[in-house]
Amino acid sequence: MTVEYAYLSICLLHLYPALLTPKGTRRSHLAKIASSARSFHCSAVDQAGGAWRVRQGFPVNPSEYGPLTDLPDWSFADGRPAPPMQGYLRRREKNAELARRVVMISAEIDSGMEKWEAKQREEEQKAQEKRRKRLQPKGYSIPETPK
């Protein structure tokens, strides 16, 4: 089974779960659907205006971040801020977890680079020591005279 066929099968079964039988997938139906829909694809639909948003420095999806997502929906009439909404708390925790992972992975990369550099220095020192301990020629060499 080729990768393309497997990917198409997964996508079609996701869209049409009735194609899944107790014995597995019915390939004849998959082939009929795939051949009837030449422009079938499983990728996410592009957000309307996504390219423009990226060029303007905005997120592709307007729900990712920005004032409509990050600021509270309402406040009290006397000016007190509203309690944070569940979505805001969830996004804040997700961002904090992402920041922790970035710091952890960055530290791992730094320690790995230090170990690699130490290993390179050690190998260079071993090579220099090996060159220093090589057998040295005794006496002097007689230069060859051209004939």
N, C-alpha and C positions, 0 to 999 in steps of 0.2 A: 504494500500500500504506500503510495507516494505521500510526501508531506503535504502537498497541496490538497490531495483527496482527503487526507485525515483532517486537515484544517476545515475544509468545506463541509465534511461530515459533521464535525463538532458544531460549526455555525448553524447548519441546517437543523440539527437536532435541538439546538438551543431555541431556534425560531419555531420549529414544528415538532414538538415532543411526541406527537401521534405517530411519527415515523419509527419510534423506538418500539420494537417488539420484544417479547420475552427472549427470543433467540438472538437478538442484536439488531443491528440496523438492516433495513431492507434496501439494498443498493439500487435496485431498479427504480424505486421512488426517488432516491437521491439523484440518480442520473437524470431522471425526467425533470426534476425541479431545477437542477443545475443547468441543464441544456436549455430550458425554457426561459430562464432569467439570465441573460448574458451580462447584465450590469450588476449582478448580485455581488455584494461585498459585506464583510462582517465588521469593518472598521467603524469607529464612532463617527457619527455625523458631525461635520464641521460646524462649529458655532457660527451663527450669523454674524458677520463682521469681525471674525476672529483675527484675520490678518491686519485689518485696520487697527484693532485694539492693541495688537502687539507692536505695530509701528508707533502708536501713540504712547507706549509705555504702560498700557493697562493689561490686566490678565486676559487670557483668551476667554475664560468663563467669567462673567461678571459676578458670580457668586463666590469666587475664590477669596478675594479680599477687596477692600475698599471701604469708603464711608458707609455705603448701604449695608455692608456686611458687618463691619467692625464697630460702628457706633450704636448706642442703644436705640431702640425703637421709640421710646417715649421717656418722659420724666414727669415728676410730680409738678403740680401747678405752682408750688412755692419754691421750685428751683432745685430741690433735692434730686440726685440722680436715681434712676430706676435700678432695681436689683439686676444683676447680670442675668441674661437669658441662658438657657441650657445650651443652645447652639454656640454662643459666644464662649461659654466655659469649656465646652468640648473642643472648639478650635484652639483656644488658648492652651489647653492641656496637650493637644496634639502638636502644636508648635513648640511647646516646652520640651516634649519628648524628642522631637526632631532635633532641637538644638542640643540636647544631651547626647544624642547619637552622633551628631556632627563633631562635638568636642571629643567624644570617646574615640571615634574613628580617626580623627586628626591626631590624637595622642598616640594611637597605635601606629599610624603611618610614621610619625616622628621617631618613635622608638625603633621601628623597623629600619628606618633610614640610618639611625645612629649605629645599630647593630651591623648593617651592611657596610657602612663606612669603616667601622672598627675591623671588620673581617677583611676588607680591602687593604687597610693599613697593615694588618697582620700578615697577609699574603705577600705584600710588597717587602716587608721586613724579612720574611722567610726567604724570598727570592734573593735579596741582597746578601743575607747570611750565606746562602748556598753559593752565590758568586764569589764571596770572600773566601770560602773554604775550599774552592776548587784547587786542584793541583797547579802549582806554579812552575813554570819552566825554570830549570837550573841554568846558571851561567848566562851567556849571552848568545844570541843567534847570529850566525855569520850571514851578512847580507849577500844575496846572490848578485854576481856581476853579470851584466848583459854580455852575450856572446857576440 
